[in-house]
Amino acid sequence: MVEVKVGTVIKDGFREGSSSKGPWACAEVKAEQGYDKIKVWAENPNDIAGAMVITEILSVKITNHKYPAKDGSEKWATDYNVQAKLAKADGTPAGFEKLDDDNIPF
């Protein structure tokens, strides 16, 4: 399973570049097991540095593309893409930022 939601921290795997449309940056969030992945495209590519947290999801798109297989045949693959706004992660794990040390439930 792969899940991407507001608060997801992306620690590494960023790629960036520039095209005729301007700068871009993306990272892949991969499943713990298997080959499933979701590519997260940064709405604000100039702000990418180190660990980032998803602050807003703008769109989700599923597309298919053809690629040549090792045996020479053409195969189809499904791409899962998320367009999101990212912010610098402060090192606090997502979901725990509202807990005080005094109010831990165990």
C-alpha positions in Angstrom: 0.0 0.0 0.0 1.1 3.5 -0.7 -0.6 6.5 0.9 0.0 10.2 0.3 -2.0 12.7 2.3 -1.6 16.2 3.9 1.1 15.7 6.6 3.1 13.1 4.7 6.8 13.7 5.1 9.0 13.1 2.1 12.6 12.7 3.2 14.6 12.0 0.1 14.4 11.0 -3.6 13.7 14.5 -5.0 14.5 15.2 -8.6 14.5 18.7 -10.0 15.1 20.5 -13.3 13.8 23.1 -15.6 11.8 22.9 -18.8 10.1 25.4 -21.2 7.4 25.7 -18.5 9.9 26.6 -15.8 11.4 24.8 -12.8 10.0 21.5 -11.6 10.6 19.1 -8.6 9.2 15.7 -7.8 9.7 12.8 -5.5 8.4 9.2 -5.4 6.6 7.8 -2.4 7.2 4.1 -2.6 5.4 1.1 -1.0 7.3 -0.6 1.8 7.1 -3.8 -0.3 6.6 -4.2 -4.0 6.9 -1.8 -6.8 3.9 0.5 -6.2 4.7 4.2 -6.0 3.0 7.6 -6.2 4.9 10.5 -7.8 4.5 13.9 -5.9 5.0 17.0 -8.0 5.8 20.2 -6.2 3.7 23.2 -6.9 6.5 25.3 -5.4 9.7 23.7 -6.8 11.9 26.6 -5.8 11.3 25.9 -2.1 12.5 22.3 -2.1 15.4 21.6 0.3 15.8 18.5 2.5 12.8 16.8 4.1 9.5 18.2 3.0 5.9 17.8 4.2 2.8 17.9 2.1 0.7 20.9 3.1 -2.0 20.9 0.4 -3.0 18.4 -2.3 -4.1 20.3 -5.5 -4.8 17.4 -7.9 -4.4 13.7 -8.4 -4.0 12.1 -11.8 -3.8 8.5 -13.1 -2.3 8.1 -16.5 -1.0 5.2 -18.7 2.1 5.2 -20.8 3.7 2.7 -23.2 7.3 1.5 -22.7 9.5 -1.0 -24.5 10.0 -4.3 -22.6 13.3 -6.2 -22.5 11.9 -8.7 -25.0 11.2 -6.0 -27.5 7.4 -5.9 -27.0 5.5 -2.8 -25.8 4.1 -2.8 -22.3 1.7 -0.4 -20.5 2.3 1.1 -17.1 0.1 3.1 -14.9 1.4 6.4 -13.4 -0.1 7.9 -10.2 0.7 11.6 -9.9 -0.1 14.1 -7.1 0.3 17.8 -7.5 0.9 19.3 -4.1 2.3 22.2 -2.1 5.3 21.3 0.0 6.9 23.0 3.1 10.1 22.3 4.9 9.6 19.6 7.5 10.7 20.5 11.0 11.7 17.0 12.0 8.4 16.4 13.9 6.8 13.2 12.7 3.4 13.8 11.0 0.5 13.2 13.4 2.5 13.8 16.6 3.0 17.6 16.5 0.0 18.2 18.7 1.0 15.9 21.6 2.7 17.3 24.7 5.2 15.3 26.6 2.9 15.6 29.6 -0.1 14.2 27.8 1.2 11.0 26.4 -1.6 8.4 26.6 0.6 5.5 27.9 
